[in-house]
């Protein structure tokens, strides 16, 4: 596969959320505001790309019996490196990211891509796969965030777009809305773009 | 070599070496950034303290609040002092312009839904009014309880008499009441809660009530005695 095909496959054709049902916890938790979704998405793209690259780089020497421990260690190390860098050099952004940085370590997509792709493919292909999976994840988060923030707060990225006449739908701010929006999204995309397995 | 890679020792050694390498990288990164991170934290903390007094300093010096905040490196040492009030074991700052005392800022703490939270409150010089609140450390759910850091929520805690003025009881501390987000409060004790984060909103009120009580008891500051 070319780099472009790898990117499109991991971002859309085999999207982590609507095809593999990975990373659902964070997709439910952070999508009531678009800014939160974007910040989480950027953190995941960065960590996915670099951890995939490193795991792939040492895959020939990694014993199978400890590979998942090594993958977790590498993912956690990159997330902490990002955290330290932001705290030291970009404190304002670090403050905004807050608990999201820690949440990235527990995101199933990182382990999923490490195990399914990076541990079996070349470093640069793994880097592209990581960026693609992160972009696909961010796209879904922003889509859900768009619906939830618009109806829940009447705003997008914190900017009010619906006037004072709009009565916010409280349910959109709470976790149950994410459950049914995500479920409908997975259903629509699978029915519209994927043939059922016979 | 092939035999060694099949042995029990190889995975153990590999894991050990990987741990040493990555922990070493992290330790090096942290050590080389530690001073910068501490300076940033101190800077951000002092900015918060100054920000809480910005309006009162601005009105006393006939300038704009944002000038005070923007002029942080000079404004903080000029107007803010760390003080030790008798009996109070909370970190305390006072703000003054010339001889005029503008208020006290206390570093307080409490429990949220998922962990502890730390906040700064400003009380008037006679300890009868809550003049401001900022929550600078919390572990609540992002987008839900985490919204206690939003300005609209914090702005509800400005210029609130801390004694029970509703029932005209000058000996009883105020009891805050939570009302739904978006509903207009009818008096200063009604606080709009955060939708979907009732426990966190209530935790903020509980922290305020218990910490203000502690401070007042420590200072033995009943308004009738003042």
Interface residues (C-beta under 8 A of the other chain):
Chain A: X29 X30 X31 X32 X33 X36 X58 X61 X62 X63 X65 X66 X69 X70 X73 X74 X77 X80 X81 X84 X85 X87 X88 X89 X91 X95 X98 X99 X100 X168 X170 X173 X174 X175
Chain B: X5 X10 X11 X14 X15 X18 X19 X22 X25 X26 X29 X30 X33 X36 X37 X40 X43 X44 X139 X141 X142 X143 X144 X146 X181 X182 X195 X196
